[in-house]
């Protein structure tokens, strides 16, 4: 299922209030542009380990307060006078946190995960679909400052001393926060995977008649089935 562009070539846009309601999630189609209003929080491996492996309680009333978890590293700091300075937020790759997601969904009630890069449809169906959750991805690189404009207030910061700036749980009040793209819907469809298959079908034609690469450097390959990290 793909979100189609309208007559002007513009993709569907929606603006959602957080906590996001079930009926809003059901309407989301992959490829839709999303903006958020309300309260969101950051949580990645530091938070997941602390809660799921070390047994600490989540210091927020989730999901009543928020059901949107952002995988990111805030360009933020706590000033000497206790105020907060947020310059932007940079999303991080969510596939790295896959092993914690089932536990986090069960513990937090999260319904929307924001990050970058997305996952495969197989992972979405295994991890996200049972939790009734969707995945939103950031739009390309260099959007950290743009997203920062949507942060209106730092509500609180948890475990800053214990985990550090990037890993701490930041709680933001946001307005018109985005843009994000729906990469997975409630059925586990993956936009990146779907579009990648379309592109890969035509790639071989680009290399017709060319010599094979020398593959002289460590790690080089011309096999697109190989995953390079």
C-alpha positions as CSV (number, residue, x, y, z in Angstrom):
1,X,0.0,0.0,0.0
2,X,1.6,3.3,-1.1
3,X,0.6,6.9,-0.4
4,X,0.0,8.4,-3.8
5,X,0.9,12.0,-4.8
6,X,-2.0,14.3,-5.7
7,X,-2.6,16.1,-9.0
8,X,0.1,18.6,-8.1
9,X,2.7,15.9,-7.4
10,X,2.5,16.6,-3.7
11,X,2.4,13.7,-1.2
12,X,-0.3,13.3,1.4
13,X,0.5,15.2,4.7
14,X,-1.0,14.6,8.1
15,X,-0.5,16.4,11.4
16,X,-1.0,14.2,14.5
17,X,-1.6,15.0,18.1
18,X,0.5,13.0,20.6
19,X,-0.3,10.6,22.2
20,X,-1.3,9.4,18.8
21,X,-4.7,7.7,18.7
22,X,-5.3,4.2,17.3
23,X,-7.6,5.5,14.6
24,X,-4.9,7.9,13.4
25,X,-2.4,5.0,13.2
26,X,-4.9,3.0,11.2
27,X,-5.1,5.7,8.5
28,X,-1.4,6.1,8.0
29,X,-0.1,4.8,4.7
30,X,3.6,4.4,3.8
31,X,5.0,7.4,2.1
32,X,2.8,9.9,4.0
33,X,4.4,13.0,5.4
34,X,3.8,13.4,9.1
35,X,4.1,16.3,11.5
36,X,3.6,16.0,15.3
37,X,2.2,18.1,18.1
38,X,2.5,17.3,21.8
39,X,5.1,15.5,23.9
40,X,7.7,13.1,22.6
41,X,10.7,11.5,24.3
42,X,14.1,10.2,23.2
43,X,15.1,6.7,24.1
44,X,17.8,4.5,22.6
45,X,20.2,1.8,23.8
46,X,21.2,3.5,27.1
47,X,17.6,3.9,28.1
48,X,16.7,0.4,26.9
49,X,19.5,-1.2,28.8
50,X,18.7,0.7,32.0
51,X,15.0,-0.2,31.9
52,X,14.9,-3.6,30.3
53,X,18.2,-5.1,31.5
54,X,19.0,-3.3,34.8
55,X,15.4,-3.1,36.0
56,X,14.9,0.7,36.5
57,X,11.4,2.0,36.3
58,X,10.5,4.4,33.4
59,X,10.5,7.8,35.0
60,X,7.5,9.0,33.0
61,X,3.8,8.2,32.9
62,X,3.9,6.4,29.6
63,X,1.8,6.0,27.5
64,X,-0.5,8.5,29.0
65,X,2.0,11.3,28.5
66,X,3.5,10.1,25.2
67,X,3.6,7.1,22.9
68,X,6.2,8.5,20.5
69,X,9.8,7.4,21.0
70,X,12.5,9.3,19.0
71,X,15.8,7.5,18.3
72,X,18.2,10.4,18.2
73,X,21.1,12.3,19.7
74,X,20.0,15.8,20.7
75,X,22.3,18.7,20.1
76,X,21.3,19.9,23.5
77,X,22.8,20.9,26.8
78,X,21.8,21.8,30.4
79,X,23.2,25.2,31.2
80,X,24.7,26.1,34.6
81,X,21.5,27.9,35.6
82,X,19.5,24.8,34.9
83,X,17.9,26.0,31.6
84,X,18.1,24.0,28.5
85,X,19.7,24.8,25.1
86,X,18.5,22.8,22.2
87,X,20.1,23.5,18.8
88,X,18.7,20.5,16.9
89,X,18.2,16.7,17.0
90,X,19.9,14.2,14.8
91,X,18.2,10.8,14.2
92,X,20.1,7.6,14.5
93,X,19.7,4.3,12.8
94,X,17.0,2.2,14.5
95,X,18.0,-1.2,13.3
96,X,20.7,-1.2,15.9
97,X,18.0,-1.3,18.7
98,X,15.9,-4.1,17.2
99,X,16.7,-6.6,20.0
100,X,15.2,-4.3,22.6
101,X,12.0,-3.2,20.7
102,X,9.6,-6.0,21.8
103,X,10.5,-5.4,25.4
104,X,10.2,-1.7,25.0
105,X,6.8,-1.8,23.3
106,X,5.5,-4.0,26.1
107,X,7.0,-1.8,28.8
108,X,6.3,1.7,27.4
109,X,3.2,1.3,25.3
110,X,5.0,3.1,22.4
111,X,3.1,3.2,19.2
112,X,5.3,5.5,17.0
113,X,9.1,5.1,16.6
114,X,11.1,7.8,14.8
115,X,14.6,7.3,13.5
116,X,16.4,6.9,10.3
117,X,17.2,4.1,7.8
118,X,14.2,2.0,8.7
119,X,14.1,-1.8,8.8
120,X,13.0,-4.6,6.6
121,X,9.4,-5.6,6.2
122,X,10.3,-8.9,8.0
123,X,11.5,-7.0,11.1
124,X,8.4,-4.7,11.1
125,X,6.1,-7.7,11.0
126,X,8.1,-9.5,13.7
127,X,8.6,-6.5,16.1
128,X,6.2,-3.7,15.2
129,X,3.0,-5.3,14.0
130,X,2.3,-7.3,17.2
131,X,2.7,-4.0,19.2
132,X,0.4,-2.1,16.8
133,X,3.3,0.4,16.1
134,X,4.5,2.3,13.1
135,X,7.9,3.7,12.1
136,X,8.6,7.2,10.9
137,X,11.9,8.1,9.2
138,X,13.6,11.5,9.0
139,X,13.9,13.1,5.6
140,X,17.5,12.8,4.4
141,X,20.5,14.3,6.1
142,X,21.0,17.8,7.5
143,X,17.6,18.3,8.9
144,X,18.6,18.4,12.6
145,X,18.3,22.2,12.8
146,X,15.0,22.1,11.0
147,X,13.6,19.6,13.4
148,X,15.0,21.7,16.3
149,X,12.6,24.5,15.3
150,X,9.7,22.2,16.2
151,X,10.9,21.8,19.8
152,X,9.2,24.4,21.9
153,X,10.2,23.3,25.3
154,X,12.3,20.8,27.2
155,X,9.9,19.3,29.7
156,X,12.5,17.3,31.6
157,X,15.6,15.3,31.2
158,X,16.2,11.9,32.9
159,X,19.4,10.1,33.6
160,X,21.6,12.8,32.2
161,X,24.5,12.3,34.6
162,X,24.3,8.5,34.4
163,X,24.0,8.2,30.6
164,X,25.3,11.4,29.1
165,X,23.8,13.9,26.7
166,X,23.1,11.5,23.7
167,X,21.8,8.6,25.7
168,X,19.7,10.4,28.3
169,X,15.9,10.5,28.1
170,X,14.9,13.9,26.8
171,X,11.3,14.9,27.0
172,X,10.3,17.6,24.4
173,X,7.1,19.6,23.9
174,X,6.9,19.9,20.1
175,X,4.7,21.7,17.6
176,X,4.5,21.0,13.9
177,X,7.5,18.7,14.4
178,X,8.7,17.2,11.2
179,X,8.7,16.4,8.4
180,X,8.8,12.6,8.8
181,X,7.9,9.9,6.3
182,X,5.9,6.8,7.2
183,X,8.2,3.9,6.4
184,X,6.1,1.2,8.0
185,X,2.3,1.0,8.5
186,X,0.3,-1.3,10.9
187,X,0.6,-4.1,8.4
188,X,4.4,-4.0,8.4
189,X,4.9,-2.8,4.8
190,X,8.3,-1.1,4.3
191,X,8.6,1.9,2.0
192,X,12.4,1.7,1.8
193,X,12.2,-2.0,1.0
194,X,9.5,-1.6,-1.6
195,X,11.2,1.3,-3.4
196,X,14.6,-0.4,-3.2
197,X,13.3,-3.4,-5.1
198,X,12.0,-1.2,-7.9
199,X,15.4,0.5,-8.2
200,X,17.4,-2.7,-8.0
201,X,15.5,-4.2,-11.0
202,X,17.0,-1.5,-13.2
203,X,20.5,-1.2,-11.8
204,X,22.0,-4.0,-13.8
205,X,21.3,-2.1,-17.0
206,X,23.5,0.8,-15.8
207,X,26.5,-1.5,-15.7
208,X,26.0,-3.3,-19.0
209,X,29.2,-3.4,-21.0
210,X,31.4,-2.2,-18.1
211,X,34.4,-4.1,-16.8
212,X,34.0,-5.7,-13.3
213,X,35.4,-3.5,-10.5
214,X,38.9,-4.3,-9.4
215,X,37.8,-4.9,-5.8
216,X,41.3,-4.1,-4.7
217,X,40.3,-2.5,-1.3
218,X,39.2,-4.4,1.7
219,X,35.5,-4.9,1.9
220,X,34.6,-3.9,-1.6
221,X,32.0,-5.9,-3.5
222,X,29.7,-5.6,-6.5
223,X,27.1,-8.0,-5.0
224,X,24.1,-6.0,-3.8
225,X,23.1,-8.8,-1.5
226,X,26.1,-8.2,0.6
227,X,25.6,-5.8,3.5
228,X,28.5,-3.5,4.3
229,X,28.7,-1.8,7.7
